[in-house]
Amino acid sequence: QLTPASELRVMLNYEPQSLKFILHDFVKGYDPISIGFKRRIARTPDCFADMGFGANVFYPMQKIKDFDFNTMYFDSYLLFEHNAPSGSYINYSLGYIYGGGEMKSMAQWSFAGNLYVGKILIFAEYFGYYQFIDQKIETGFDAGIIYEFNGNMQVDLSVIYNQYGIDRAVFFALGYSICIGK
């Protein structure tokens, strides 16, 4: 965390949840590394609503020594969050992803519901991508739990379902996050 309103992110083996990206990287044997940032750009006085901006650059770790721009991709997105007094909140996003020379580009959207139960967050999310090159829509759904150890560490487990044309897939994801604050 750079400031209370901004953060720098470094993520290993993380990429957009698009089936097109996941299968592409799986076939190529790529494990992406991501470097990005997120910045809150507006907040209501009572913290009822936030608006933020984020961006990430993704690159396969296997290609770092032989850099090739065509295997790099990036995303940028607007984030919105609305809190409720019960400890629940909704968030949604709109974004754009550029996938280098092979993947081209796509629009992204998501809508999620979240509920805190003590230190556990339960979430469900609907998301989608519009593939500009082939003019197809990919949709997906994920759900899971996040356990916060303290304000700086969390572990999450989720199941993700994607559908792109006739291709369908179910993925399981396990993540661990550390926030290094000021």
BELZILIN-V468521 format. One record per residue. RES is the residue in three letters. SS is DSSP state (hx for helix, st for strand, lp for the rest). PHI is phi in degrees with one decimal (999 if undefined). PSI is psi as a letter, one per 20 degrees, with the letter a starting at -180 (999 if undefined). Layout:
RES&SS&PHI&PSI + RES&SS&PHI&PSI
This chain:
GLN&lp&999&o + LEU&lp&-81.0&g + THR&st&-143.3&r + PRO&lp&-60.5&h + ALA&lp&-107.8&i + SER&st&-143.2&q + GLU&st&-145.2&q + LEU&st&-102.7&p + ARG&st&-124.0&p + VAL&st&-128.4&p + MET&st&-129.1&p + LEU&st&-104.4&p + ASN&lp&51.9&l + TYR&lp&-131.9&p + GLU&lp&-157.4&r + PRO&lp&-56.0&q + GLN&lp&-77.6&j + SER&lp&-69.8&p + LEU&hx&-59.3&h + LYS&hx&-60.4&g + PHE&hx&-70.5&g + ILE&hx&-60.9&g + LEU&hx&-67.5&h + HIS&hx&-58.3&g + ASP&hx&-68.9&h + PHE&hx&-64.7&g + VAL&hx&-62.0&g + LYS&hx&-78.3&i + GLY&lp&76.4&k + TYR&lp&-91.7&q + ASP&lp&-117.3&o + PRO&st&-73.3&q + ILE&st&-111.7&q + SER&st&-128.4&p + ILE&st&-126.6&p + GLY&st&-159.2&a + PHE&st&-145.6&r + LYS&st&-138.1&p + ARG&st&-136.4&p + ARG&st&-74.3&p + ILE&st&-113.1&i + ALA&st&-158.5&q + ARG&st&-150.1&p + THR&lp&-73.6&q + PRO&lp&-56.3&h + ASP&lp&-94.2&j + CYS&lp&61.9&k + PHE&lp&-67.3&h + ALA&st&-139.0&q + ASP&st&-125.2&q + MET&st&-133.8&p + GLY&st&-139.5&r + PHE&st&-131.2&p + GLY&st&-138.2&q + ALA&st&-153.4&q + ASN&st&-139.9&q + VAL&st&-116.0&p + PHE&st&-115.2&p + TYR&st&-149.6&p + PRO&st&-67.5&p + MET&hx&-58.8&h + GLN&hx&-67.3&i + LYS&hx&-103.8&j + ILE&lp&-59.4&g + LYS&lp&-73.4&h + ASP&lp&-118.0&m + PHE&lp&-55.3&p + ASP&lp&-139.3&o + PHE&hx&-56.3&h + ASN&hx&-67.4&i + THR&hx&-99.9&j + MET&lp&-93.5&q + TYR&st&-143.1&r + PHE&st&-141.4&q + ASP&st&-133.0&q + SER&st&-143.1&q + TYR&st&-157.9&q + LEU&st&-100.2&p + LEU&st&-115.6&q + PHE&st&-131.6&p + GLU&st&-140.4&p + HIS&st&-126.1&p + ASN&st&-90.4&q + ALA&lp&-123.6&q + PRO&lp&-60.3&h + SER&lp&-77.4&i + GLY&lp&91.6&j + SER&st&-97.8&r + TYR&st&-159.8&r + ILE&st&-116.5&q + ASN&st&-141.2&q + TYR&st&-149.1&r + SER&st&-148.3&q + LEU&st&-132.6&p + GLY&st&-153.2&r + TYR&st&-135.7&p + ILE&st&-124.6&p + TYR&st&-110.3&p + GLY&lp&-107.7&k + GLY&hx&67.6&a + GLY&hx&-67.8&h + GLU&hx&-86.5&h + MET&hx&-94.3&h + LYS&lp&64.4&c + SER&st&-137.4&r + MET&st&-157.6&q + ALA&st&-93.0&q + GLN&st&-134.2&q + TRP&st&-146.4&q + SER&st&-154.6&q + PHE&st&-144.5&p + ALA&st&-134.5&q + GLY&st&-112.0&p + ASN&st&-135.7&q + LEU&st&-138.2&p + TYR&st&-85.2&p + VAL&st&-128.2&n + GLY&lp&67.2&c + LYS&lp&-92.1&j + ILE&st&-107.3&p + LEU&st&-110.2&p + ILE&st&-105.8&p + PHE&st&-138.3&q + ALA&st&-141.5&p + GLU&st&-140.2&p + TYR&st&-106.6&p + PHE&st&-142.1&r + GLY&st&-156.7&r + TYR&st&-138.1&p + TYR&st&-108.9&o + GLN&st&-85.1&o + PHE&lp&-64.6&h + ILE&lp&-65.8&g + ASP&lp&-112.1&j + GLN&lp&52.1&l + LYS&st&-119.0&q + ILE&st&-106.5&p + GLU&st&-110.4&p + THR&st&-123.3&q + GLY&st&-159.4&r + PHE&st&-144.9&p + ASP&st&-137.3&q + ALA&st&-149.6&q + GLY&st&178.6&a + ILE&st&-131.8&q + ILE&st&-127.1&p + TYR&st&-110.4&p + GLU&st&-97.1&o + PHE&st&-70.0&g + ASN&st&-159.0&a + GLY&lp&-67.2&i + ASN&lp&-116.9&i + MET&st&-134.8&q + GLN&st&-151.7&q + VAL&st&-126.3&q + ASP&st&-133.6&q + LEU&st&-134.4&p + SER&st&-146.7&r + VAL&st&-117.9&p + ILE&st&-125.8&p + TYR&st&-116.4&p + ASN&st&-124.5&q + GLN&st&-138.6&p + TYR&st&-134.3&o + GLY&lp&63.0&c + ILE&lp&-88.3&i + ASP&st&-79.8&p + ARG&st&-134.6&q + ALA&st&-154.2&q + VAL&st&-121.8&p + PHE&st&-124.0&q + PHE&st&-113.0&p + ALA&st&-128.4&p + LEU&st&-127.5&p + GLY&st&-132.9&q + TYR&st&-135.7&p + SER&st&-123.9&p + ILE&st&-125.0&p + CYS&lp&-104.7&o + ILE&lp&-99.4&o + GLY&lp&-89.3&r + LYS&lp&-70.5&999
